[in-house]
Amino acid sequence: MDWRKLIHLEPKTSAGKPEVKETRLSVEFLLGLFAAGWTQQQVLEKYPALTSEKLRAALAGADSQLVSSIANPELQAIIAQIRE
């Protein structure tokens, strides 16, 4: 999956933070929902403009920024699989 096709920067709507196209939901906001204990189903039900594919793109975009520095070969293999 090329997450860059579904995630973009829109300074006027998200203060320059990456957001999911056509939703006005920032990647940071979505990560915060998961950190607060929300499930994928809860997020998708609450935000109908968000699709499973867009949600995966948001997480892939976040991982490219946050996890790329982790030196765990097993985790990096899993991430590489998800990106395909």
Long-range contacts (C-beta under 8 A, 24 or more apart in sequence): 1-53, 1-56, 1-57, 1-60, 1-82, 1-83, 1-84, 3-56, 3-57, 3-58, 3-60, 3-61, 3-64, 3-83, 4-61, 5-57, 6-53, 6-54, 6-57, 6-58, 7-57, 7-58, 7-61, 18-58, 18-61, 20-50, 20-54, 20-55, 20-57, 20-58, 21-54, 22-49, 22-54, 23-47, 23-49, 23-50, 23-54, 25-49, 25-50, 25-58, 27-58, 27-61, 27-62, 30-55, 30-58, 30-59, 31-58, 31-59, 31-62, 56-82
